[in-house]
Amino acid sequence: MTDEPLANSSQHVPPSLPAEGRIAGVDFGTVRIGVAVCDPERRFASPLENYARRGERQDAEYFQRLADLERIVGWVVGLPVHGHGGESQKSQEARRFGEWLARTTRRPVAYFDERYTTVQADEFLDQAKFTRRQKQERRDKLAAQILLTAFLESPHRVNSQPESLE
């Protein structure tokens, strides 16, 4: 394999993302990253964990170990976009992270619209009556699960760009 990024610059599932096997959803953050995984048949997504960023070397070790231990064949990185479908500065940061993740783990990356996943996670956690600390411990991995579930269920995941909500 080359060191060229495997990441795809659009929202659709790239041909290099295997049709079968476990994929992981990533709710990207500059401080914490939420991770969710699906079963090999891609029927169910489950929250896995939150990872507190530690620096490029430690982050690389974590994601490579995670990919190996969980038998991850590809990644879905949440792409934070505006309501009209346009990308934000955070979208560009998520794309750079996805490119790094693809190079680091040598597994393909797809991007998927993550609008409102954190809001949905917060609503679920509020309904569950968790304490503030319990909510914070669960929010990012739950957002990753919501993202991955939406990706798995979406008939539109072959679209090249996020659509406007307006």
C-alpha positions in Angstrom: 0.0 0.0 0.0 1.1 3.6 -0.6 1.0 6.4 1.9 -1.6 8.2 -0.1 -4.8 8.9 1.8 -7.5 6.4 1.3 -10.1 8.9 2.3 -12.9 9.9 0.0 -13.6 13.6 -0.3 -17.4 13.1 -0.7 -20.1 11.7 1.4 -20.7 8.5 -0.7 -19.3 5.1 0.1 -16.0 4.8 -1.8 -15.4 1.6 -3.7 -12.5 0.9 -1.3 -14.9 0.7 1.7 -15.5 -3.1 1.8 -19.1 -4.2 1.4 -18.8 -6.5 4.4 -17.2 -6.4 7.8 -17.2 -4.1 10.8 -17.0 -0.4 10.3 -16.6 2.2 13.0 -18.3 5.5 13.3 -16.3 8.5 14.5 -17.6 11.6 16.1 -14.6 13.8 15.6 -13.6 16.4 18.2 -10.4 18.2 18.9 -10.4 17.1 22.6 -12.5 13.9 22.6 -13.5 11.5 19.9 -16.6 9.3 20.2 -16.4 5.8 18.6 -19.1 3.4 17.7 -18.9 0.0 15.9 -21.3 -2.2 14.0 -21.6 -5.9 13.8 -20.0 -7.6 10.7 -23.4 -7.9 9.0 -23.9 -4.1 9.5 -27.3 -4.5 11.1 -26.6 -2.7 14.5 -24.4 0.0 15.7 -23.2 0.2 19.3 -21.4 2.9 21.2 -17.9 1.7 22.0 -16.0 4.4 23.8 -14.8 8.0 24.0 -11.1 8.6 23.4 -9.4 11.6 24.9 -6.8 12.9 22.4 -3.2 12.7 23.6 -1.0 13.7 20.7 -0.4 12.4 17.2 1.8 9.4 18.2 -0.5 8.2 21.0 -3.6 8.8 18.8 -2.1 6.8 16.0 -1.3 3.9 18.4 -4.9 4.0 19.8 -6.6 3.9 16.4 -4.4 1.3 15.0 -4.9 -0.9 18.0 -8.6 -0.3 17.9 -8.8 -1.2 14.2 -6.9 -4.4 14.8 -8.7 -5.5 18.0 -12.2 -4.7 16.7 -11.4 -6.0 13.2 -12.5 -2.7 11.6 -12.5 -2.7 7.8 -13.3 0.9 7.4 -14.3 4.2 9.1 -17.2 6.6 8.8 -16.2 10.0 10.0 -18.9 12.5 10.8 -18.9 15.6 8.7 -20.4 18.6 10.5 -22.1 20.7 7.9 -24.4 23.7 7.9 -28.2 23.3 7.6 -28.0 24.3 3.9 -25.5 21.5 3.3 -22.4 23.6 3.0 -19.3 22.7 4.8 -17.8 24.5 7.8 -14.4 24.9 9.2 -15.1 21.9 11.4 -15.9 20.0 8.3 -12.5 20.7 6.9 -10.9 19.6 10.2 -12.9 16.4 10.2 -11.7 15.7 6.6 -8.1 16.3 7.6 -8.6 13.9 10.5 -10.2 11.3 8.2 -7.3 11.5 5.8 -4.9 11.1 8.7 -6.9 8.1 10.0 -6.9 6.4 6.6 -3.1 6.8 6.3 -2.5 5.8 9.9 -4.7 2.7 10.0 -4.5 1.8 6.3 -8.3 1.5 6.2 -10.6 3.4 4.0 -12.7 6.4 5.3 -16.1 7.5 4.2 -17.7 10.8 5.4 -21.3 11.1 6.4 -23.5 14.1 7.4 -23.5 14.3 11.2 -25.9 17.3 11.6 -27.6 17.2 14.9 -26.1 13.9 16.2 -24.9 15.6 19.4 -28.2 17.3 19.9 -30.0 13.9 19.5 -27.5 12.4 21.9 -28.1 15.1 24.5 -31.9 14.6 24.1 -31.6 10.9 24.8 -29.3 11.5 27.8 -31.6 14.2 29.2 -34.5 11.7 29.0 -32.5 9.1 30.8 -32.0 11.5 33.7 -28.2 11.1 33.8 -26.1 13.5 35.9 -24.1 16.1 34.1 -20.9 14.0 34.4 -22.6 10.8 33.2 -23.9 12.7 30.2 -20.5 14.0 29.4 -19.0 10.5 29.7 -21.6 9.1 27.2 -22.3 12.0 24.7 -19.6 11.5 22.1 -19.8 7.7 21.8 -23.6 8.0 21.6 -23.3 10.7 18.9 -21.0 8.3 17.0 -23.6 5.5 17.4 -26.3 7.8 16.0 -24.1 8.8 13.1 -23.2 5.1 12.3 -26.8 4.0 12.6 -27.9 6.8 10.2 -25.1 5.7 7.8 -26.1 2.1 7.9 -29.8 2.9 7.4 -29.4 5.6 4.7 -30.5 4.8 1.2 -28.8 8.1 0.3 -25.3 7.3 1.4 -24.2 7.2 -2.2 -24.9 10.9 -2.6 -21.9 12.9 -3.4 -22.7 15.9 -1.1 -24.9 16.6 2.0 -28.3 17.9 1.1 -29.9 21.1 2.3 -32.4 20.8 5.2 -34.1 24.0 4.0 
